[in-house]
Amino acid sequence: MPNPIKPILFFLTLFMVSIYSIIHIMIIDYIKFKKLTLSTDIVLFFIHGNPRNISNELEYDIRNFYKKLGYEYITYVIDDDSQTDIINNSYFEQSLFDEKKIMTLNIVSSSIPKNLKSFMEAVLASQNQNKVIVKLDRQPSSFKNTKFYKNISSMSCLIELYELKGKLLEQWVINKCKINKINYDDEFITDLIKLNLNNSLSISQTIYQKSLMNIEDNKNLKESSKFGEYDIVDTLLDKDYNKFLKVSKYLQSINAPLSYIIFLLNSELEKLYMIQKSKINKPYIPKFLQSKYNAASNRYTSDNLLVALKSIVKLDINSKYNSKKSNSWLSFNDLFSIIMNNNTQV
């Protein structure tokens, strides 16, 4: 006679496995997110890990989905609990016009502030129509053993993010080239990845600069230009004015966009100044570049950097709106000659 217990145990086991899968189905990686059909049923998206450019890409995908559904977008940069009450009120307040919101909480502190954790848990427990995107850099492995992480992983869409590698990185680079209308072949993709040390942020920046430069054939990465905009960034960090001038003259000769170069150098000057002056709000710099930026910061005085930041604003305006009346490239070279020679008089 058949044992009636065995079928019962089988279906009970199957039921438990199904329940376990449902609970953990929303812990996903980059690939699974890209295949995910987004739904308004998801209240909170928790993007955990690095690199930030990939985190930003996923945030854009989520925002774009909800934008099409009429959601208003709000973003907060979080380094402590000082904004938590404002965020809480903004999320839970009842709008007279029934406005739907999606807010990004970009956490730049080393961990999640205590009250902000409580806010996230309240969001998950609510039936509010508003949505939240949380972006948090990679935490210690012990973070995954906390009660908070387990709650988030079972009740939200938690995306575990890591640097892209191998075939996934290659496909990501190909997609970026297509979006930016860059011609490519297998050799171009391989060279691009190798020259940027497999770093997706650096690759993304290189592709962007290529899209701005008016080069008919982008296939040969090594021959398409003698120097690029990021070479001039390196001369600033190395405080090498002779090479700076050489790179600058080359970029001018190929009609590289000066406004974009100014934007890049202004960003670098801000990083160097913040490294010197701010003990709390340090700029985000990948670990493998931190020693390089610390050394670069020590090559300049804070007064020198502050004068540079003030002067580059005027230079940017002139390059965009007064280029016919002034020689913007000459002014650009003169300014950085002064900066690199530690002269605080501009």
Secondary structure, 3 states (H helix, E strand, C coil): CCCCHHHHHHHHHHHHHHHHHHHHCCEECHHHHHHCCCCCCCCEEEEEECCHHHHHHHHHHHHHHHHCCCCEEEEEEECCCCCHHHHHHHHHCCCCCCCCEEEEEEECCCCCCHHHHHHHHHHHHCCCCCEEEEEECCCCHHHHHCHHHHHHHHHCEEEEECCCCHHHHHHHHHHHHHHCCCCCCHHHHHHHHHHCCCCHHHHHHHHHHHHHCCCCCCCCCCCCCCCCHHHHHHHHHHCCHHHHHHHHHHHHHCCCCHHHHHHHHHHHHHHHHHHHHCCCCCCCCCHHHHHHHHHHHHCCCHHHHHHHHHHHHHHHHHHHHCCCCCCHHHHHHHHHHHHHCCCCCC
